[in-house]
């Protein structure tokens, strides 16, 4: 285990650059460049010195960690802890989508586009602080909004959907609807669905992946 060090996380994150295109995300994950650079997601994806795609997590105090993704590599910030990765929000949003990973949330946005949707990732199995962050995100939605749990189609994903559903149920807010929307194929996530539907992206320069952080559960 690594001791938590928010200052270290913030220092490392400041060294990274916002990206509107990323070879790994476009070529291997089939995420279109226009989505990555859109108003909804601009600034929510960075690249580190090793070429890893970086997805920042936030808690009630600000930046607390970040997901790292690259070919055959999944990691998390050394010294960080999971909060929520979040898209930008708009005052007229009426749908909030929770996914297991940022890539799954982005994939869902491609497959099920909706102008007034915001997206969040919990980064896999929730830690003790994340239910409160999920609740805070739910409470910010206006009356009549829909909360969607877009988790993987497997037992861990179904367990996560139960967690989201319980948070919504006990949020104290009326006028919110909740539903689970998982891929039809057992074992699939939303990026699997996207890759099956989209042709490969044009070739882009690739960076050699480097393992700079502790690995997380494969598939997230």
N, C-alpha and C positions, 0 to 999 in steps of 0.2 A: 504494500500500500504506500501511496505517496502522500506526504503531508500537504494539506491545502495551503495554497499561497496565492491569494487574489492579486497581489502586486505583481508577482511573476507572470501570472496569466495576462494581466493588462499590458505589461511591458512587451511580452512576446506578441500579443495581438496588435499592438501599435506598429510593429515592424512589418506587418503584412499589408498587402494592397487589396483594395476592393477590385473585383473583376466582374466584367460584364460578359466575358466569354471564358470558357475553361475546356481544354481539350478532352480531359477525362469525362467530364459531365456531358459534353456534347457527343463525343465519339462513342463512348462505351455505355453511358447511361441514357443516351438518346434525348437529352434535355435540350430544347431549342434555345439558341442564343437570344432570340427576342424575349423569351420568358426570363432568362437569367438577368437580362438588363432592363426588365420592365420596371415601372414605377413601384409595383407591389413588392418586388424582391431586390431592387437595387440597394447595394450596401449590406445585404444580408449574406453575401458570399464573398470570401476572400481567398487568397492563395498564399501559402507560406513559401519559404526559400527552397523547399524540396518539391514544389509543384503540387502539394496536396490541396484539395479543396477544403476550405475551412468554413464551418457554420457556427457562429457565435451563440452561446447560451446566456440568458439573462435571468436574474432573480430580482427580488424587490430592491436590491442595492445596486444593481447594474450588471455589468459583465462578470460572469462567474466561471466560464469555461468555454470550450468549443469542441465540436465534433471535427474529426479529420477523416477524409476519404480519398482513396486513390486505388489504383489497380491492385487487387489482392491485399488491401490494407484498410483497416478501420481502427481509428484510435481516438483518444480524447486528451485534452490538454493536461500536461503534467502540472500538478498542483491545483487543478480546477475541479469543479463539481458540476453536475448537471443542474440546469435550470430549465428554461424553455427556449428553443430556437423559435423565432417568431418573424413572420412577414411584417411589412408595414401595415398599418390599419387606417381605415377611413371612417369618418363619422357615420356614413350611411351603410356600413357593412351590416348584413343580416344573416351571415353564415360563418361559423367557425369550425374549421377542420383540424382535427388532431391526427397525426401520423406517428409511426414509430421512429422514423428518421427524417431529416430534412429532405433527402433525395426522394423519399416516398411522398412527402408533402408536395414537392415540386412536380412529381409525376402525376399526382392526383389533380393538380391545377391544370396540367396539360390535357388530361383525359376527361376532366369534368369542369371545364372553364365556367366561371361565374364571376361577373364583374364585382359583386359586392361580398366576396368571400375573403376571409383572412385565414392564415394557416399557421400551425404550430407543430413542433416536434418535441417529443419527450426523450428521445434518444434511447429507447429500449426500456428495460425494467425500471419502474420509477423508484427513486430514493425517497426517504421520509419527507423531504421538504416539497417535493413536486406536486402532491395533491393540493396543497395550499396555493401554489402558483397556477395550477389548472383552474381552481375555483376562482381566483382573482381574474383570470382571463375570461371565464364564463360570465362573471358578474358585470364585466364591462360591455357585454353585448346588449343591444336594445331589446325591448319587449317584442316578442314575435319572432325572434331569431331562432335559427336551427343550429344545433350542435351535432357534428358528425364525428364518429370515431372510425377513421379509415386505417385500421390496423391490418397486419398480415393475416392471411387465412390459415392460421394454425393455433394450437392451444395457447402459446404465449400471447398471441395477438388477441385471442378471445378473452383472456384474462385481463389484458390491458383495457379492452373495451368495457369490461365490467367495472374497472376502476374509474374510467371516465364517466360511465353512466351513473355510478354511485355519487360521484362528485356533483354532477348536474342535479341529481335527485335531492341531494342534501344541501344544495347551494342556498336555499331559501328564496329562490327567484321563481315566480310564476310566469307563465307566458312564454316559456322556452320549450322547444321540442328537441328530442334526442333520438338519433338513430345510428345503427351500426351499418357501415358500408365497407365490406371486405371483398377482395377478388373472388371470383367464382371458383377458381381452381385451388384445391387444398395445397397448402405450402407456399402459395404465391404471395408476393407483395405487389404494391402498385407500380413499382419500377419494372418488375417482371412483365406486367401487362403492357406497359408503355413500350418496352423493348420489342415485344412480340408484334406490336402494331406499326412501329416506325422504322423506316429504312435507316441504315447507318448515315451519320452526318459526314460531310466532306472532311477530308483529312486535315488535321491541324497539327502543329508542332506538339510533341509530347514531352513531358518531363519525367525523368526517372523517379519512381516513388521511393521515398526514404521513410523508414520507420522512426519517427521522432517522439512517439508517445506510446503509452500502454495500450495494448489491443483490447477491443470490446467484443461483445458477442457477435459472431459472424452473421452477416445478413442485415445488420442495422445501418 
